[in-house]
Amino acid sequence: MPEVAPRNARPGVAEFEAPWGATQRVVSLLVLTVLPLVLVGTWVGMPGLWLRLTVATGILVLLAVGLGSMVLGYRVESDALYVRRPLRETRIPLAGLRAAECDAGALTGSLRLFGNGGFLSFTGWYWNRRLGRFQLFANDPSHAVVMRFRDRVVVVAPSEPATFAARLSGACHG
């Protein structure tokens, strides 16, 4: 799907969806299926109220963190990229952006250093040989756009990677 025009569209602002990929769908479905089963199994089969409450709290925290880290979409403005999340937006200033490139294989061989590895999103800090350490805000790795800054690398995965990268290329400051 091409750019989505926001309701109160402003000149120079573009919004993009963040489609889900197959891996994210499978991982999310498994987690959302297994966690309730663990919760019920723990509640029924585990002795001690405190232990049951501790496990239940851990499961609820995991769900809350997964929901909070979801990537709902992206908004490109003249000076920043905003990653839309359920309760907030993550602002990525475009100052120092040197290049924005479509790269469907950008995440190949990546190691997760800290973050979420597919439960409702792929977010956090990752590393691979080609990109080094990078920050990731994505749902479908096959839509990856690599944003190279002077001092960091950010990877996102919008619905229309080529259109998104072209939009950001105008913000590149070499």
N, C-alpha and C positions, 0 to 999 in steps of 0.2 A: 504494500500500500504506500503511495507517495506521501509527501508531507501532509500533515493534518493541520489545517488552519485553526488556530485557537479562536475561541469565541470573541474575545476582545483583542483581535489581531492588531499588532503594532508593526509598523514598517521595520524591516530588518530582523524580525523574529520568526523563527521556524520551529515547529514541533514535530517530533518523530515518535512513533510507537516503538515499543521494545518487545518484539515477538518472542514467544517461547519456542525453544528447540526441543527435539525429541529427548535428549538426555535429561533436560530439566523436567520434562513431563514425567518421565519414568521415575527419576529420583524423588520428585515431590509426591507422586502417587504412592510410592513405596513407604516413604516416611509417614505420610498422612494415614496410611493403612496400618503400619506396624505400631506407631506410637499409641494409638488408642488400645490396641491389643495388649501392649506392654503395661499400660496404665491399669486396665481391667485385671490382667493377670497378677500384677503386683498387688493390687488392692485386695483381691480375693485370696491369693496364695501366700502372701508375705506376713509374717507375724510382726507385731509392734506397730502402733499407730504412728510414731515418729518416723520410722523408716518408710512407711507407706506415704506419709506426707512429704518426706524429702524427695522420694522418687517422683511423686505427682508434681511437686514444685519444679523439679528439674525438667520434666517433660513440658510443662507450661512455659517455662523460660525458653526452652528450645523453640517452641512454636512461636513465641513472641519475637524472638530474635530473627527467626526466618521470615516472619511477616514484616517486621520492621526493615529488613534489608532488601526487600523486593525492589526490582527496578520496573517502574510503571511506564517510563518514557523519558524523552530528552527534549529540552528546549534550548535552542541556540539563539543567543542574543549577540550584539556587537562585541561585547567585552567578556562574555562568559558562557559556558555550557552549564545547564542545570539538569541534574539527574533527578527525575521525579521519583519520590519514594512515598509510601503510604502516609507517613506522619510529617515528612519534611522534604526539603530539596537539598541536594548536595551541589554546592557551587564550585565549578572548576574554572578559575580565571584563564582567559585565553592569552594573556600577556606571556610572551616567550614561546608561543607555539611556532614550531619550525616546519612541521608537516603533518598532514592528516591523510592516511593511506588506507584503502580497503585491503584487508588481508584475512581471507577466510581461514587460513591455517595459522594465524598468529598464536593461538593457544596450544598448538601441538607441542607436546613434551613439557608442558608447564607443571610446576610444582606449586601447590598452595602453601604460602608461608603463614598466612593468617586470614581467615574469612570463611565464607560460605561456598561450598563446593557443589552446588546444584539443587539444594532444597529451596525452592521458590526463586532462586537467582544464583548467579556466580558473581560474588562480590568480595572485595578484600585485596590483599597483597599477594601477588604471585611472582614466579620467576621462571624464565627459560633461557636457553643459551642465546637465542637470537635477540630477544628484547631486554634481557637482564631483569632487574626487578621492576615490576609495574603494578599499577593500581587498576583493578578491573571492576566495571559496572555493566553487567551483561546478563542476558537470558539465553540467547542463541549464538554460540561461538562462530557459527558459519557466517554471521553478519558482522564480524569484527571490523572495527575501524581503529587503527593504531594512531594515536595522537602523540607526536614526539615534541617535547618541550626542551628547552636548554638544559634543564636539571632533572627531568623526570619523563616517564612514559605512562600514558593513561590509555586503556583500551575500553571501548564501549561497543554496543551492538545494536544499532538502530535498524528500523524496518527497511530503510532504503540507504544502504551503505554508500553507494556512489554519490547520491544526491547530498547526503550528510557530509561526506568528505569534501565535495566541491564547495559546499556552503562554508566549511571551516577553512578551506584554502584561502579564502578572502581575508581571513583573520591572521594568517601566517605572518610572522615578523622576521623571518630569516634569522 
